[in-house]
């Protein structure tokens, strides 16, 4: 099947409320909550701009993030909260998004902390994943995970967190051969990782936020 005739992907992006997310990402001159939202929005924009993606499902309870994403086309927001006080982890949030997407199209779980992500890098991975039941892309360090996929009619299984790459392989995901320098592999949890992402080229919201702080 040629790329032109392949069904588009449903990409599920779980985003924790920024008040609790990215706790290790501390910059003296930048508000962590504002920075976390900018990173998430740049990730979401790149996914929405990807030719291989048919629909982006953002699973979040961050109302401010939703309001700031008004100019990003083609998004569907799915509330993470099920009405109980039980906290949800990333895997539970992905499952909520997967339920909303259904199994009629291939699905991918993409972490929302990839501020340098380019649509073409995401497309390359999704196209490579199309021919396998399940696939995984490791982070730049090789131990974590930035993307997990499942084909049409196949349950999307995830196990994000420290050391998640090995767990995803154990779940039957095939490791995709994606260059370490790919923007898809550079997630950001620390200031040092943000510096590396900046060398790759940050998305407009994150870049503008950091530039504004430098100019003060």
N, C-alpha and C positions, 0 to 999 in steps of 0.2 A: 504494500500500500504506500503510495507516495505521500509526502508531507501535506500536499494540498488536499488530499482526501481523508486524512486522519481526523478523527473527532477531536475537538479542543478539550483541554484539561480543565477540571475544576480545581482551583488552588485554594487551599484552606490555610489561613494565616491566623494563628492564635496570638492575641496581644493581651498580656496581663495589664491590669490597671497600673498606670505609670507611677502611682504613689508607692507601689510595692515592687515594681519591676526594676531591673537594672541596678540593683543595690550596690554592685561593685564598680559601677561606672561613675566615678567622682572626679569632677574637674573643678578647680577652685573658682573659676570665673563663669561657669555655666550652670544653670539650674538643671539638676538631674532629671526632674520630671519633664521639663520642656525639651531637653535633649532626647529623652527616651521616646517622646511622641514624634519628634522630627525624624528619628531613625526609623520608627515604625511606618510613618507616612511615606518616606522615601522607598522603603521596601515594598509597600503596598502599590505605590505608583509604578514601580518597575514591573511588578507582576501584572498589573492591569495593562501595561503597554506591551506585554510579551505576545507575539503573534501566535504562540502555541496555546495560549490560555483563552478559554471561552468564558469563564466566570471566576471571579475572586470572591471567596467567602471570608469575611473578617469576623472572627469570634472574639468578642470583647464586651466588657461592661464599662468601658471608659467613654462616657458620654462626650467629653471634650474632644477625644480623638475622632469620634464620629462626626462631630460638628466641623472639625478642621479638614475633614476629607471630602467636603461638599463638592470640590472641583475635580475629583478623581472619578472618571466615568466607569460605569460597569461594575460597581461594587454591590455586594449584598452583605449587610451586617446581621450577624446572628448573636443574640444575647447569650452570654456564657452562664448567667445565673439561672438556675432552674426553680427559683422560688424558695429554696431551702438555705440554711446557713452553712451547709457543708462546703468547704473550700474545694475548688477544682484545680488540678494540675494541668500542665500542658497537654498531656495525653487525653485527659477528659475533655478539654476544650476542643481538641482536634476531632474527637469522636462526635461532639455536638455538631461541628461543621460538616463532618462526613455524613451524618444523618440528614442534614439539610440538603446536601448535594445529591444524595442518593447514589446508587451504584450503576446508573445507566451510562456513565462516562468515566474515563480515567480520572483519578483523583490524586492530588499531591498535597502533603503537609509541608509548608514552608515556614521556617521561623521568621519572626518579624524584626530581626536585629541585623539586617544586612544593608547598611546605609550606602554601600558602594555598588549594590547589585545592578547589573546591566540586563535589560530584557533579553538580549541575544545570548547571554550566558545561561539564563534560565531556560530559554528555548532549546539550547543545545542539549542540556541535561534531560529535559522532558522528551525530546525526540529520541534520545538514546534509551530512555526508559520505556518507550512505547512497546517495544518488542518483548518485554519481560513482565512476569506477573507482578513482582515487587522489586523495587530498587531503592538504593540509599546513596546519598552523597555525604561524605565526611566533611567536617570543618577543616580549616587550614592546618590545625594541629594533628588531625588524623584520628582523634579519639571521640570527638563529639559528632553531631549530625546537624546538617542544615536543611536537608530535603529528604522526604520519604514518599514513595509513590506506590500506587496500586492500580492495576488495570481495571477496565470495565468489568463489573460483576464480581470483583475480588475485594474482600474486606481490607480496608486500610488499617494496618497495625502499626502502632508507634510505641516507642519506649524512650522518650527524650530524657535528658539529664546527663550528669557526668558519666563518661564512658559509654555513651549511648550507641556509638557506631558498632561496637562488637555485639551489643544486644540486638540491633536491627539486622545484622548479618545472621545471628542465631534465629531470628524470626523468619528467615527465608528471603531476605532482601539481597539482591545482587548489588555489589559495590560498583558504581559507575566510574569509569576512568575519566575523571574530570581533573584538569590541571590544578595544581595547588594554588597557582596565581589567579585562578578564576574568581571573579567577584562573588560567585555563588558560595564559595567556601569561606569567605571572610566575614564571619559573624563578629559581633562586638559585645564584649562583656566588661572590658577594662579600658583605661585610657591608652595603654600601649597598643591594644588592638585597634582602637579608633585611629591612632596615628598611622597604622599600616593601611587601614581602609582609606584614609585620606590620601595616601600615596597612589592608591588605585583610582581615586576620583569619587568624591562623595556625591550623593544625591543633592538636589537643590536646597531642600529644607535644612538638612544638616549642615551643608556648606555655608548657607547664609547665616545660620545661627552662630556657628563658630567664627565666621568672619566678623559679625557684628560685635562679638566679644573682644576680638583682637583689636578692632578699631577704637575701642573705648579708651 
